[in-house]
Amino acid sequence: MWTVIYLAPDRLTAERIREKMESEGFWVRIRPSHYAVGQYEVLVPSGELEEAQEVLRSIL
């Protein structure tokens, strides 16, 4: 199961985060948000959530 880890303001930001997370060894998906036009959800597998959050903090 996939879990939203971050809501990016635009596709470019979501792509940048995905690239950095993948370079750290995470599986990452992005998809348009159903809640806000133009925003994108960054998702990781639920089992990697805690570790992915730590890496995301260092990216942001």
mmJSON file of the N, C-alpha and C atoms, coordinates in Angstrom:
{"data_MODEL":{"atom_site":{
"group_PDB":["ATOM","ATOM","ATOM","ATOM","ATOM","ATOM","ATOM","ATOM","ATOM","ATOM","ATOM","ATOM","ATOM","ATOM","ATOM","ATOM","ATOM","ATOM","ATOM","ATOM","ATOM","ATOM","ATOM","ATOM","ATOM","ATOM","ATOM","ATOM","ATOM","ATOM","ATOM","ATOM","ATOM","ATOM","ATOM","ATOM","ATOM","ATOM","ATOM","ATOM","ATOM","ATOM","ATOM","ATOM","ATOM","ATOM","ATOM","ATOM","ATOM","ATOM","ATOM","ATOM","ATOM","ATOM","ATOM","ATOM","ATOM","ATOM","ATOM","ATOM","ATOM","ATOM","ATOM","ATOM","ATOM","ATOM","ATOM","ATOM","ATOM","ATOM","ATOM","ATOM","ATOM","ATOM","ATOM","ATOM","ATOM","ATOM","ATOM","ATOM","ATOM","ATOM","ATOM","ATOM","ATOM","ATOM","ATOM","ATOM","ATOM","ATOM","ATOM","ATOM","ATOM","ATOM","ATOM","ATOM","ATOM","ATOM","ATOM","ATOM","ATOM","ATOM","ATOM","ATOM","ATOM","ATOM","ATOM","ATOM","ATOM","ATOM","ATOM","ATOM","ATOM","ATOM","ATOM","ATOM","ATOM","ATOM","ATOM","ATOM","ATOM","ATOM","ATOM","ATOM","ATOM","ATOM","ATOM","ATOM","ATOM","ATOM","ATOM","ATOM","ATOM","ATOM","ATOM","ATOM","ATOM","ATOM","ATOM","ATOM","ATOM","ATOM","ATOM","ATOM","ATOM","ATOM","ATOM","ATOM","ATOM","ATOM","ATOM","ATOM","ATOM","ATOM","ATOM","ATOM","ATOM","ATOM","ATOM","ATOM","ATOM","ATOM","ATOM","ATOM","ATOM","ATOM","ATOM","ATOM","ATOM","ATOM","ATOM","ATOM","ATOM","ATOM","ATOM","ATOM","ATOM","ATOM","ATOM","ATOM"],
"id":[1,2,3,4,5,6,7,8,9,10,11,12,13,14,15,16,17,18,19,20,21,22,23,24,25,26,27,28,29,30,31,32,33,34,35,36,37,38,39,40,41,42,43,44,45,46,47,48,49,50,51,52,53,54,55,56,57,58,59,60,61,62,63,64,65,66,67,68,69,70,71,72,73,74,75,76,77,78,79,80,81,82,83,84,85,86,87,88,89,90,91,92,93,94,95,96,97,98,99,100,101,102,103,104,105,106,107,108,109,110,111,112,113,114,115,116,117,118,119,120,121,122,123,124,125,126,127,128,129,130,131,132,133,134,135,136,137,138,139,140,141,142,143,144,145,146,147,148,149,150,151,152,153,154,155,156,157,158,159,160,161,162,163,164,165,166,167,168,169,170,171,172,173,174,175,176,177,178,179,180],
"type_symbol":["N","C","C","N","C","C","N","C","C","N","C","C","N","C","C","N","C","C","N","C","C","N","C","C","N","C","C","N","C","C","N","C","C","N","C","C","N","C","C","N","C","C","N","C","C","N","C","C","N","C","C","N","C","C","N","C","C","N","C","C","N","C","C","N","C","C","N","C","C","N","C","C","N","C","C","N","C","C","N","C","C","N","C","C","N","C","C","N","C","C","N","C","C","N","C","C","N","C","C","N","C","C","N","C","C","N","C","C","N","C","C","N","C","C","N","C","C","N","C","C","N","C","C","N","C","C","N","C","C","N","C","C","N","C","C","N","C","C","N","C","C","N","C","C","N","C","C","N","C","C","N","C","C","N","C","C","N","C","C","N","C","C","N","C","C","N","C","C","N","C","C","N","C","C","N","C","C","N","C","C"],
"label_atom_id":["N","CA","C","N","CA","C","N","CA","C","N","CA","C","N","CA","C","N","CA","C","N","CA","C","N","CA","C","N","CA","C","N","CA","C","N","CA","C","N","CA","C","N","CA","C","N","CA","C","N","CA","C","N","CA","C","N","CA","C","N","CA","C","N","CA","C","N","CA","C","N","CA","C","N","CA","C","N","CA","C","N","CA","C","N","CA","C","N","CA","C","N","CA","C","N","CA","C","N","CA","C","N","CA","C","N","CA","C","N","CA","C","N","CA","C","N","CA","C","N","CA","C","N","CA","C","N","CA","C","N","CA","C","N","CA","C","N","CA","C","N","CA","C","N","CA","C","N","CA","C","N","CA","C","N","CA","C","N","CA","C","N","CA","C","N","CA","C","N","CA","C","N","CA","C","N","CA","C","N","CA","C","N","CA","C","N","CA","C","N","CA","C","N","CA","C","N","CA","C","N","CA","C","N","CA","C","N","CA","C"],
"label_alt_id":[null,null,null,null,null,null,null,null,null,null,null,null,null,null,null,null,null,null,null,null,null,null,null,null,null,null,null,null,null,null,null,null,null,null,null,null,null,null,null,null,null,null,null,null,null,null,null,null,null,null,null,null,null,null,null,null,null,null,null,null,null,null,null,null,null,null,null,null,null,null,null,null,null,null,null,null,null,null,null,null,null,null,null,null,null,null,null,null,null,null,null,null,null,null,null,null,null,null,null,null,null,null,null,null,null,null,null,null,null,null,null,null,null,null,null,null,null,null,null,null,null,null,null,null,null,null,null,null,null,null,null,null,null,null,null,null,null,null,null,null,null,null,null,null,null,null,null,null,null,null,null,null,null,null,null,null,null,null,null,null,null,null,null,null,null,null,null,null,null,null,null,null,null,null,null,null,null,null,null,null],
"label_comp_id":["MET","MET","MET","TRP","TRP","TRP","THR","THR","THR","VAL","VAL","VAL","ILE","ILE","ILE","TYR","TYR","TYR","LEU","LEU","LEU","ALA","ALA","ALA","PRO","PRO","PRO","ASP","ASP","ASP","ARG","ARG","ARG","LEU","LEU","LEU","THR","THR","THR","ALA","ALA","ALA","GLU","GLU","GLU","ARG","ARG","ARG","ILE","ILE","ILE","ARG","ARG","ARG","GLU","GLU","GLU","LYS","LYS","LYS","MET","MET","MET","GLU","GLU","GLU","SER","SER","SER","GLU","GLU","GLU","GLY","GLY","GLY","PHE","PHE","PHE","TRP","TRP","TRP","VAL","VAL","VAL","ARG","ARG","ARG","ILE","ILE","ILE","ARG","ARG","ARG","PRO","PRO","PRO","SER","SER","SER","HIS","HIS","HIS","TYR","TYR","TYR","ALA","ALA","ALA","VAL","VAL","VAL","GLY","GLY","GLY","GLN","GLN","GLN","TYR","TYR","TYR","GLU","GLU","GLU","VAL","VAL","VAL","LEU","LEU","LEU","VAL","VAL","VAL","PRO","PRO","PRO","SER","SER","SER","GLY","GLY","GLY","GLU","GLU","GLU","LEU","LEU","LEU","GLU","GLU","GLU","GLU","GLU","GLU","ALA","ALA","ALA","GLN","GLN","GLN","GLU","GLU","GLU","VAL","VAL","VAL","LEU","LEU","LEU","ARG","ARG","ARG","SER","SER","SER","ILE","ILE","ILE","LEU","LEU","LEU"],
"label_asym_id":["A","A","A","A","A","A","A","A","A","A","A","A","A","A","A","A","A","A","A","A","A","A","A","A","A","A","A","A","A","A","A","A","A","A","A","A","A","A","A","A","A","A","A","A","A","A","A","A","A","A","A","A","A","A","A","A","A","A","A","A","A","A","A","A","A","A","A","A","A","A","A","A","A","A","A","A","A","A","A","A","A","A","A","A","A","A","A","A","A","A","A","A","A","A","A","A","A","A","A","A","A","A","A","A","A","A","A","A","A","A","A","A","A","A","A","A","A","A","A","A","A","A","A","A","A","A","A","A","A","A","A","A","A","A","A","A","A","A","A","A","A","A","A","A","A","A","A","A","A","A","A","A","A","A","A","A","A","A","A","A","A","A","A","A","A","A","A","A","A","A","A","A","A","A","A","A","A","A","A","A"],
"label_entity_id":["1","1","1","1","1","1","1","1","1","1","1","1","1","1","1","1","1","1","1","1","1","1","1","1","1","1","1","1","1","1","1","1","1","1","1","1","1","1","1","1","1","1","1","1","1","1","1","1","1","1","1","1","1","1","1","1","1","1","1","1","1","1","1","1","1","1","1","1","1","1","1","1","1","1","1","1","1","1","1","1","1","1","1","1","1","1","1","1","1","1","1","1","1","1","1","1","1","1","1","1","1","1","1","1","1","1","1","1","1","1","1","1","1","1","1","1","1","1","1","1","1","1","1","1","1","1","1","1","1","1","1","1","1","1","1","1","1","1","1","1","1","1","1","1","1","1","1","1","1","1","1","1","1","1","1","1","1","1","1","1","1","1","1","1","1","1","1","1","1","1","1","1","1","1","1","1","1","1","1","1"],
"label_seq_id":[1,1,1,2,2,2,3,3,3,4,4,4,5,5,5,6,6,6,7,7,7,8,8,8,9,9,9,10,10,10,11,11,11,12,12,12,13,13,13,14,14,14,15,15,15,16,16,16,17,17,17,18,18,18,19,19,19,20,20,20,21,21,21,22,22,22,23,23,23,24,24,24,25,25,25,26,26,26,27,27,27,28,28,28,29,29,29,30,30,30,31,31,31,32,32,32,33,33,33,34,34,34,35,35,35,36,36,36,37,37,37,38,38,38,39,39,39,40,40,40,41,41,41,42,42,42,43,43,43,44,44,44,45,45,45,46,46,46,47,47,47,48,48,48,49,49,49,50,50,50,51,51,51,52,52,52,53,53,53,54,54,54,55,55,55,56,56,56,57,57,57,58,58,58,59,59,59,60,60,60],
"pdbx_PDB_ins_code":[null,null,null,null,null,null,null,null,null,null,null,null,null,null,null,null,null,null,null,null,null,null,null,null,null,null,null,null,null,null,null,null,null,null,null,null,null,null,null,null,null,null,null,null,null,null,null,null,null,null,null,null,null,null,null,null,null,null,null,null,null,null,null,null,null,null,null,null,null,null,null,null,null,null,null,null,null,null,null,null,null,null,null,null,null,null,null,null,null,null,null,null,null,null,null,null,null,null,null,null,null,null,null,null,null,null,null,null,null,null,null,null,null,null,null,null,null,null,null,null,null,null,null,null,null,null,null,null,null,null,null,null,null,null,null,null,null,null,null,null,null,null,null,null,null,null,null,null,null,null,null,null,null,null,null,null,null,null,null,null,null,null,null,null,null,null,null,null,null,null,null,null,null,null,null,null,null,null,null,null],
"Cartn_x":[0.843,0.0,0.894,0.473,1.222,0.633,1.505,1.103,1.647,0.795,1.228,2.194,3.361,4.376,4.514,4.102,4.271,3.296,2.784,1.924,2.721,3.18,4.027,3.162,3.64,2.856,2.737,3.646,3.597,4.335,4.192,4.793,6.32,6.904,8.362,8.946,8.33,8.782,8.622,7.494,7.255,8.296,8.623,9.634,11.008,11.343,12.633,12.737,11.662,11.647,11.735,10.986,11.028,12.45,13.115,14.479,15.425,15.333,16.222,15.899,14.61,14.219,14.649,14.489,14.906,16.42,17.163,18.621,19.044,18.146,18.39,17.881,17.306,16.876,15.398,14.592,13.156,12.38,11.293,10.332,9.408,9.18,8.377,7.437,6.216,5.242,4.789,4.385,3.727,2.418,1.443,0.163,-0.484,-1.316,-2.021,-2.9,-2.959,-3.789,-5.255,-6.089,-7.53,-8.136,-7.342,-7.856,-7.549,-6.475,-6.088,-5.524,-6.023,-5.578,-4.119,-3.317,-1.914,-0.969,-1.482,-0.618,-0.462,0.654,0.953,1.277,0.797,1.087,2.344,3.221,4.409,4.126,4.202,3.851,5.025,5.075,6.061,5.327,5.92,5.301,5.151,4.038,3.744,4.845,5.466,6.516,7.783,7.928,9.117,8.818,7.621,7.166,8.097,8.43,9.242,10.623,11.263,12.592,12.515,11.474,11.302,11.055,10.335,10.092,11.402,12.3,13.601,14.388,14.399,15.116,14.447,13.131,12.405,12.751,12.856,13.23,14.581,15.513,16.835,16.788,15.854,15.71,15.088,14.079,13.369,14.176],
"Cartn_y":[-1.175,0.0,1.247,2.248,3.5,4.567,5.404,6.453,7.8,8.821,10.172,10.677,11.115,11.618,13.131,13.677,15.119,15.593,16.801,17.434,18.575,18.357,19.338,20.405,21.642,22.728,22.638,21.872,21.736,20.467,20.122,18.886,18.935,20.073,20.197,19.874,20.392,20.114,18.633,18.052,16.625,15.77,16.122,15.38,15.481,16.673,16.879,16.011,15.984,15.165,13.688,13.269,11.863,11.458,12.288,11.971,11.811,12.706,12.635,11.425,11.142,9.982,8.685,8.607,7.409,7.226,8.318,8.201,7.673,7.801,7.26,5.821,5.285,3.891,3.651,4.693,4.542,4.377,3.629,3.582,4.761,5.545,6.76,6.883,7.302,7.62,9.054,9.686,10.981,10.913,11.686,11.748,13.096,13.566,14.827,14.688,15.731,15.729,15.834,15.123,15.204,16.375,17.015,18.048,19.463,19.642,20.99,20.951,21.814,21.87,22.318,21.605,21.964,21.328,20.817,20.19,18.698,18.135,16.726,16.032,14.795,13.972,13.152,13.085,12.235,11.055,9.841,8.647,7.683,6.972,5.911,4.693,3.502,2.327,2.529,2.081,2.27,1.736,0.643,0.045,0.89,1.847,2.703,4.106,4.315,5.659,6.39,5.791,6.486,6.851,5.91,6.17,7.226,7.148,8.115,9.52,9.626,10.939,11.583,10.794,11.323,11.862,11.109,11.542,12.772,12.798,13.954,15.223,15.126,16.298,16.862,15.994,16.472,17.088,16.641,17.188,18.577,18.725,20.004,20.998],
"Cartn_z":[0.0,0.0,0.0,-0.714,-0.842,0.066,0.621,1.558,1.092,1.176,0.815,1.878,1.431,2.352,2.241,1.089,0.882,-0.185,-0.02,-1.012,-1.633,-2.849,-3.537,-4.209,-4.245,-4.841,-6.359,-6.993,-8.452,-8.877,-10.152,-10.661,-10.603,-10.904,-10.904,-9.524,-8.482,-7.117,-6.792,-7.188,-6.945,-7.659,-8.894,-9.657,-8.992,-8.509,-7.847,-6.593,-5.804,-4.589,-4.949,-5.971,-6.388,-6.788,-7.573,-8.005,-6.817,-5.859,-4.694,-3.823,-3.647,-2.837,-3.521,-4.837,-5.564,-5.5,-5.497,-5.392,-4.018,-3.03,-1.687,-1.559,-2.649,-2.659,-2.393,-2.365,-2.109,-3.406,-3.331,-4.424,-4.207,-5.237,-5.104,-6.296,-6.007,-7.05,-6.843,-7.926,-7.793,-8.57,-8.116,-8.821,-8.527,-9.443,-9.187,-7.944,-7.168,-5.965,-6.354,-5.625,-5.85,-5.086,-4.252,-3.366,-3.817,-4.572,-4.983,-6.402,-7.24,-8.63,-8.687,-9.452,-9.634,-8.637,-7.536,-6.539,-6.842,-6.367,-6.603,-5.293,-5.172,-4.006,-4.283,-3.3,-3.369,-2.445,-2.98,-2.226,-2.114,-0.989,-0.764,-0.204,-0.302,0.31,1.825,2.365,3.791,4.697,4.323,5.14,5.233,4.332,4.32,4.845,5.37,5.72,6.683,7.807,8.817,8.28,7.629,7.076,5.966,5.147,4.06,4.606,5.722,6.327,6.774,7.318,7.75,6.558,5.47,4.272,3.679,3.668,3.13,3.9,5.211,6.02,5.583,5.27,4.844,3.445,2.625,1.273,1.315,2.171,2.237,3.029],
"occupancy":[1.0,1.0,1.0,1.0,1.0,1.0,1.0,1.0,1.0,1.0,1.0,1.0,1.0,1.0,1.0,1.0,1.0,1.0,1.0,1.0,1.0,1.0,1.0,1.0,1.0,1.0,1.0,1.0,1.0,1.0,1.0,1.0,1.0,1.0,1.0,1.0,1.0,1.0,1.0,1.0,1.0,1.0,1.0,1.0,1.0,1.0,1.0,1.0,1.0,1.0,1.0,1.0,1.0,1.0,1.0,1.0,1.0,1.0,1.0,1.0,1.0,1.0,1.0,1.0,1.0,1.0,1.0,1.0,1.0,1.0,1.0,1.0,1.0,1.0,1.0,1.0,1.0,1.0,1.0,1.0,1.0,1.0,1.0,1.0,1.0,1.0,1.0,1.0,1.0,1.0,1.0,1.0,1.0,1.0,1.0,1.0,1.0,1.0,1.0,1.0,1.0,1.0,1.0,1.0,1.0,1.0,1.0,1.0,1.0,1.0,1.0,1.0,1.0,1.0,1.0,1.0,1.0,1.0,1.0,1.0,1.0,1.0,1.0,1.0,1.0,1.0,1.0,1.0,1.0,1.0,1.0,1.0,1.0,1.0,1.0,1.0,1.0,1.0,1.0,1.0,1.0,1.0,1.0,1.0,1.0,1.0,1.0,1.0,1.0,1.0,1.0,1.0,1.0,1.0,1.0,1.0,1.0,1.0,1.0,1.0,1.0,1.0,1.0,1.0,1.0,1.0,1.0,1.0,1.0,1.0,1.0,1.0,1.0,1.0,1.0,1.0,1.0,1.0,1.0,1.0],
"B_iso_or_equiv":[0.0,0.0,0.0,0.0,0.0,0.0,0.0,0.0,0.0,0.0,0.0,0.0,0.0,0.0,0.0,0.0,0.0,0.0,0.0,0.0,0.0,0.0,0.0,0.0,0.0,0.0,0.0,0.0,0.0,0.0,0.0,0.0,0.0,0.0,0.0,0.0,0.0,0.0,0.0,0.0,0.0,0.0,0.0,0.0,0.0,0.0,0.0,0.0,0.0,0.0,0.0,0.0,0.0,0.0,0.0,0.0,0.0,0.0,0.0,0.0,0.0,0.0,0.0,0.0,0.0,0.0,0.0,0.0,0.0,0.0,0.0,0.0,0.0,0.0,0.0,0.0,0.0,0.0,0.0,0.0,0.0,0.0,0.0,0.0,0.0,0.0,0.0,0.0,0.0,0.0,0.0,0.0,0.0,0.0,0.0,0.0,0.0,0.0,0.0,0.0,0.0,0.0,0.0,0.0,0.0,0.0,0.0,0.0,0.0,0.0,0.0,0.0,0.0,0.0,0.0,0.0,0.0,0.0,0.0,0.0,0.0,0.0,0.0,0.0,0.0,0.0,0.0,0.0,0.0,0.0,0.0,0.0,0.0,0.0,0.0,0.0,0.0,0.0,0.0,0.0,0.0,0.0,0.0,0.0,0.0,0.0,0.0,0.0,0.0,0.0,0.0,0.0,0.0,0.0,0.0,0.0,0.0,0.0,0.0,0.0,0.0,0.0,0.0,0.0,0.0,0.0,0.0,0.0,0.0,0.0,0.0,0.0,0.0,0.0,0.0,0.0,0.0,0.0,0.0,0.0],
"pdbx_formal_charge":[null,null,null,null,null,null,null,null,null,null,null,null,null,null,null,null,null,null,null,null,null,null,null,null,null,null,null,null,null,null,null,null,null,null,null,null,null,null,null,null,null,null,null,null,null,null,null,null,null,null,null,null,null,null,null,null,null,null,null,null,null,null,null,null,null,null,null,null,null,null,null,null,null,null,null,null,null,null,null,null,null,null,null,null,null,null,null,null,null,null,null,null,null,null,null,null,null,null,null,null,null,null,null,null,null,null,null,null,null,null,null,null,null,null,null,null,null,null,null,null,null,null,null,null,null,null,null,null,null,null,null,null,null,null,null,null,null,null,null,null,null,null,null,null,null,null,null,null,null,null,null,null,null,null,null,null,null,null,null,null,null,null,null,null,null,null,null,null,null,null,null,null,null,null,null,null,null,null,null,null],
"auth_seq_id":[1,1,1,2,2,2,3,3,3,4,4,4,5,5,5,6,6,6,7,7,7,8,8,8,9,9,9,10,10,10,11,11,11,12,12,12,13,13,13,14,14,14,15,15,15,16,16,16,17,17,17,18,18,18,19,19,19,20,20,20,21,21,21,22,22,22,23,23,23,24,24,24,25,25,25,26,26,26,27,27,27,28,28,28,29,29,29,30,30,30,31,31,31,32,32,32,33,33,33,34,34,34,35,35,35,36,36,36,37,37,37,38,38,38,39,39,39,40,40,40,41,41,41,42,42,42,43,43,43,44,44,44,45,45,45,46,46,46,47,47,47,48,48,48,49,49,49,50,50,50,51,51,51,52,52,52,53,53,53,54,54,54,55,55,55,56,56,56,57,57,57,58,58,58,59,59,59,60,60,60],
"auth_comp_id":["MET","MET","MET","TRP","TRP","TRP","THR","THR","THR","VAL","VAL","VAL","ILE","ILE","ILE","TYR","TYR","TYR","LEU","LEU","LEU","ALA","ALA","ALA","PRO","PRO","PRO","ASP","ASP","ASP","ARG","ARG","ARG","LEU","LEU","LEU","THR","THR","THR","ALA","ALA","ALA","GLU","GLU","GLU","ARG","ARG","ARG","ILE","ILE","ILE","ARG","ARG","ARG","GLU","GLU","GLU","LYS","LYS","LYS","MET","MET","MET","GLU","GLU","GLU","SER","SER","SER","GLU","GLU","GLU","GLY","GLY","GLY","PHE","PHE","PHE","TRP","TRP","TRP","VAL","VAL","VAL","ARG","ARG","ARG","ILE","ILE","ILE","ARG","ARG","ARG","PRO","PRO","PRO","SER","SER","SER","HIS","HIS","HIS","TYR","TYR","TYR","ALA","ALA","ALA","VAL","VAL","VAL","GLY","GLY","GLY","GLN","GLN","GLN","TYR","TYR","TYR","GLU","GLU","GLU","VAL","VAL","VAL","LEU","LEU","LEU","VAL","VAL","VAL","PRO","PRO","PRO","SER","SER","SER","GLY","GLY","GLY","GLU","GLU","GLU","LEU","LEU","LEU","GLU","GLU","GLU","GLU","GLU","GLU","ALA","ALA","ALA","GLN","GLN","GLN","GLU","GLU","GLU","VAL","VAL","VAL","LEU","LEU","LEU","ARG","ARG","ARG","SER","SER","SER","ILE","ILE","ILE","LEU","LEU","LEU"],
"auth_asym_id":["A","A","A","A","A","A","A","A","A","A","A","A","A","A","A","A","A","A","A","A","A","A","A","A","A","A","A","A","A","A","A","A","A","A","A","A","A","A","A","A","A","A","A","A","A","A","A","A","A","A","A","A","A","A","A","A","A","A","A","A","A","A","A","A","A","A","A","A","A","A","A","A","A","A","A","A","A","A","A","A","A","A","A","A","A","A","A","A","A","A","A","A","A","A","A","A","A","A","A","A","A","A","A","A","A","A","A","A","A","A","A","A","A","A","A","A","A","A","A","A","A","A","A","A","A","A","A","A","A","A","A","A","A","A","A","A","A","A","A","A","A","A","A","A","A","A","A","A","A","A","A","A","A","A","A","A","A","A","A","A","A","A","A","A","A","A","A","A","A","A","A","A","A","A","A","A","A","A","A","A"],
"auth_atom_id":["N","CA","C","N","CA","C","N","CA","C","N","CA","C","N","CA","C","N","CA","C","N","CA","C","N","CA","C","N","CA","C","N","CA","C","N","CA","C","N","CA","C","N","CA","C","N","CA","C","N","CA","C","N","CA","C","N","CA","C","N","CA","C","N","CA","C","N","CA","C","N","CA","C","N","CA","C","N","CA","C","N","CA","C","N","CA","C","N","CA","C","N","CA","C","N","CA","C","N","CA","C","N","CA","C","N","CA","C","N","CA","C","N","CA","C","N","CA","C","N","CA","C","N","CA","C","N","CA","C","N","CA","C","N","CA","C","N","CA","C","N","CA","C","N","CA","C","N","CA","C","N","CA","C","N","CA","C","N","CA","C","N","CA","C","N","CA","C","N","CA","C","N","CA","C","N","CA","C","N","CA","C","N","CA","C","N","CA","C","N","CA","C","N","CA","C","N","CA","C","N","CA","C","N","CA","C","N","CA","C"],
"pdbx_PDB_model_num":[1,1,1,1,1,1,1,1,1,1,1,1,1,1,1,1,1,1,1,1,1,1,1,1,1,1,1,1,1,1,1,1,1,1,1,1,1,1,1,1,1,1,1,1,1,1,1,1,1,1,1,1,1,1,1,1,1,1,1,1,1,1,1,1,1,1,1,1,1,1,1,1,1,1,1,1,1,1,1,1,1,1,1,1,1,1,1,1,1,1,1,1,1,1,1,1,1,1,1,1,1,1,1,1,1,1,1,1,1,1,1,1,1,1,1,1,1,1,1,1,1,1,1,1,1,1,1,1,1,1,1,1,1,1,1,1,1,1,1,1,1,1,1,1,1,1,1,1,1,1,1,1,1,1,1,1,1,1,1,1,1,1,1,1,1,1,1,1,1,1,1,1,1,1,1,1,1,1,1,1]
}}}
